[in-house]
Amino acid sequence: MLSQRIKTLMPYVPGEQPRDRRYIKLNTNENPYQPSPRIRDFLRTFDPETLRRYPDPRMTALRQAIGRRFGLSDDCVFTGNGSDEVLAFAFYAFFDSDCGPVLFPTFTYSFYPVYCNFFDIDYRTLPLGGDYTVDLDAFAVAGKSCGAIFPNPNAPTGIGLPLDRVRSLLERFPRDRVVIVDEAYIDFGGQSAASLIDSYNNLLVVQTFSKSMALAGIRLGFAMGAKPLIDALFTAKDAFNSYPVDTLAQQIGVLAMEDRDHFDEICRKIVATRERFGETMTGLGWRLLPSQANFVFASKPGVPGSQIYNDLKAAGILVRYFDKEGLRDFVRITMGTDEEMDTLVEAIQRLFG
């Protein structure tokens, strides 16, 4: 009854969304603040009559708004139902085992190997440096591959790479192989590679509305790159689903993209919270990797990450634990409001001294 493919497929496991009690939820890197107030005003006046029509399959207004933000033609922008869908189309469009494995870091976004298994793509993981930094030099000298992908900042470590490191990789990587920079967390202190698109026609930059624009519930993501890459994504999209981004999502995305003041304000608040929380935790004897994301990767010497996760969950606070060799000492902690982080610190002091 079931295909052999589905019998062997190992799905991605998202962060838990329990309903058994009320938690302080610091486990899925959601934004603790409201999205643009323009969206609330729009929803009050939205005419549901428009929903009887299919949405724009080219997502034109949304792509134009993204292009204006980044100084790109809309021909260089693709949008999809969350950055996960955009990444899935990119894996299908650009990576093919006939020319070698796709390269990505050993510790990184755990959806990458899932996409490879789903599309039957070979992959090779490259170890992080001793300081948990993505080693782009290893990508440059890795040998034959069908392309490469890495998050910047990386997940779950939160460590970002400067733009000159990304440019150096692109200079050394084969120009007929696509390099994808997954920038889900770029707005919390990183340098986007979008400015390099005009110089490298094999560069695809992927971002999301879920984190810095506080729209995880609307499912919007986008990619930026040279027109041939964007055309290939549209081919993959139209072979799978002509209308992945609904009418409401497209219009809400435009409003969020254009409200730069609100975007800047909530990003500044999250960065300030991250810095304050980091100083507090370091003072309590914790180790935090340097983060440019809306989360930190933290460990307490002598305390297993599983114990930290379980004790905090019992106290009504959710963080993320990765049960993998090399990561088991750590938990990933999303930045909440200052009040939520103060509550977390109080719980940590009570539970772990």
N, C-alpha and C positions, 0 to 999 in steps of 0.2 A: 504493500500500500504506500509506503514512504520511499522516496528516492534515496539512493545511496548517498547523494550529496547532503541531504538534510540529516541523515543518520550520523554523519561524521562532523557536521558543522558545529563549531564552538562559538556561541554568540558572545557579544560584548555584554558585560554586566554593569549597568549604570549604578550610580550612587543610590543608596536605599532611600525610599520615600515612605517611611512607616506611617501608619494611621492609628496606632494603638494609644498614643498620648500626644500631648503637645511638647515639641522639642524646640530648643534653640538649634537651628539647622545650619551647620557650618561644614557641610560635607559635599556639596555639589557645585561650588563656585558660582552660586547665584548672586546677583547684585542685591544688597540689602535696602536699596533706595527705590523710589518710584520712578517709572519711566517718564519721559517728557510730559509735562502737563498739557501740551498741545494735543496729546492722544486722548485724554479724558474729554476735552472740549469737542474733538472730532467725533467720538463715539456718541456723545449726547445728540448730535445732529445727523448721524449717519442714516441714510435712507435704505432700509432693508430691501426695497424694490430692486436695487442693483444686484442683489445676490441671485436673482434668477438667471443672470447671464454668466457665462464662463469668464474667468479672469483673463487678463492680457497674457498670452503664452510667452511673449517676449519680455514681459515685466519692464516695459520701456521706461516709465516714469521713475521707478525705483532705481534702475540702472543709471539713468541720467543723474539722479540725485547723488548716488555713490561716486559717479565720475566727476561731478562738480567738487565734491569733497577732496578727492585725491588728484585732481588735475588731469583726468584721463577722459578719453572719448568713451561713450557708452558701448562702443564696439569692443572695448577692452574690459568689460565688466559682465560677469555672469552672476545670477542670483538663484538660490535654491531653498528647499524646505529644511533650513538649518544647515550649518556648516558640515554636519555629518553627511548629509546627502550630497553636498557639493564635493566633499572628499571622495565619496563613493564613486561619483561620476568621473572624478579625476583619476582614481586608480584604474577604472575600466578604460578610460580614454588614452592614458599615457604609459601605463606599465604593462609589459608583456614579457613573459618568461623566456620567449624565444631569443631575447637579446640579453638575458641575464637576470639576476634577482634585483628587486627594489631594495634600496638601502635605507635603514632608519636606526635610531639609537636603541640600545638594549633596554633602557628604562625610558619610556616615553608614553604617548597616548595609546592606551591598550586597544583602541579600535583598529590600529594599523594592521596587526596580524589577522584580525577578523576579516577585514576587507580582502587581504591576500588569500585567505582560505576560501572566502566566498567566490572570488573571481579566479581561483586556481592560479595565483601568481606566486612565484618563488620569492623569498625575501632573505635578506641577510642583516643581522643586527650588529651594530658596531658599539663597543663598550664606551661608556662615559669616561672622562678623565678622573683622576683621583679626587678631584674637588667636585665631582658630579656635573661638570660642564660638558655639554655636547662637543665632541672633538671633530670639528669640521675638517681638520687636516686629514683625519682618517677617511672621511668621505672622498676627499680629493684623490687619495692614492689607493682606494679600495679595489681598483681594477674594474673588470667588465661588470656592468650593471645596466638595468633598463631605466634607471632614474633614482631619485632620492627624495625623501621627505623628512622633515624634522620640525617640531614646534619651536617657536621663538617668541616668548620664553618657553622653556620646556615644561612639560607636565609629566610627573607630579612634582618636580623639583622646584619649579618657579624661576630657575636661573635663566637669564637672558644673555644674548650675544650681541655685541655692537655691530653696527651696519657694515663696518669695514671687514669684519670676519665673513659675513655673508657674501660680500662682494668678492673677497678673495677666493671663496669656494667657487663662485660662478665663473671666475676667470680661469680656473683650473679644470672645471667639470666639462665633459664633452657637450658641445653645443647642440648635438642632436638627441640629447637626453634631458628630460624635464626635471627640474628641481622645484619641489613644492615647499614653501615656507608657510607653516600653519600658525597664524598669528591670532589665535583666540584670545590671548591675554596681552597683546601688544600695547594696549592703551593705558597700562598701569606702570609705565616707566621704560618701555622698550622703544626701539627705533624700527619703524616699518620699512620693509624692503620694497614697498610699492614705488618708491622713488627710483628704483633700479629697473623698472619694467621696460622703459624706453631703450635701455642699453643691452638687455639680455632677453632674447625672444624665447628662451627656454625656461623662464622664470614664471611660476604661478604663485600668487600670494592669496591665501585664504583667510578670511576673517568672519566674525559672527556678530549678530545683534544681541546674543544671549547675555554677555558679560557686561561690557562697559555701557551698553545702552539699555540694560535692565529689561530685556525682552525675551527671556528664556522660554516663556509660555507661548510666544507667537510663532516660533520656529522659522528663523530667517538667517541665512548665511550668504556669503558672496565670495567670488574669486575675481582676481584682477590679473591680467596678463596680456600678451600679444594677441591680436585678433585671431590668428589660426588656432591658438589654444582655446580661446573662448568659443569659437565656432565648433570645435571638437566637443566641448562640454554641452553645447546646445544639441548636437547630434546625439550624444548619449542620453540627454534628458528627453528628447522627443521620441527616442526609441523605447523609452520606459514609461513616461508620463508627461503628456503635453502641458498639464496645468498643476505643477507641484506647489506653486505659491498662490494662495487664495487672494481674493480681492481685498479683504480687510488687511491681511498681512502686508500686501504691497503698499497700500495707502499709509498704514501705520509706519512702515519702514521709511517712507519718504519723510514723514513728520519727525521721526527720531533722528534721521540723518541730518536734517536741516537745523535742528535745535542744538547748535554747537555750545551755547552758553550752559544749558542744563547738563550736557554731556561732560563738559570740562569741570563743572562744579562737582558732580558725583564722583568722577575719577579722582579729583584732588582729595576729596574726603576719604575715599578708600585708601589711597596711598598714605595719607596722614595717619589713618588708623593702623595700617600695616607697620609703619615705622614706629609708632608709639607702642604697639603690641610687641614688636620685636625687641625693643629696648627692655620692656618689662620682663619678657620671658628670658632674655639673656641674663638679666640681673637675678633671675630665680634659678640659674644654673642649667637652663635648657640650651640645646644646640639648634640653631635655625640656619638653614641654607639661605644665602642671599637671594632675595626674591624681587622680581620685577612683574609679578602677577598679582591677582587679587586673592592670593592665598600664600601660606607659608608651609614649608616642609620642616617639621620639628621633631626632635627626639629628646628624651630625658635619659642621661647616662644611667645604666643599671635597671631601667624599666622597659620591658618589651612594648613595642607599639601596640600589640594586641591588648595588653592590659590597659594602656592609656585609652584606647578606643572603647573597650568594654566598661571601664569605670566611668568614663564621661557619659556614655550612653545611659548607664544606670542613673546618672545624675541629671538626665534630661537634656544632654548636649550631644549632638551628632557631629563627629569628624570622620574623615575617610582613612581607612587602613588598607594597605596593600600587602597581601599575604604572599610576598615573593622574596626569594633569597636576594639579599642586598638592599631591600627596602623595609624589612620587618622591624627595624628599630624606630621607624618614623611613623608619624601620622600627618595627614594633610589637613590644614585648618583654613577654611574660607574666612575672609574678613566679613564680619557682620557690622552692625552699628557699634558705636563706642560703648553703648550700654550692654549690648550682648557680649562684647569682648571683655568688659569688666566682670561680667558674671562668669565667663569662662575662666578668667584669671583667679577669681575667688574659689572656684571649684578646683582648679589645679593646685592652688596652695593647700586647700583642705585635703585633697586626695593624695598628693604626691610630695608634700612638704616644701 
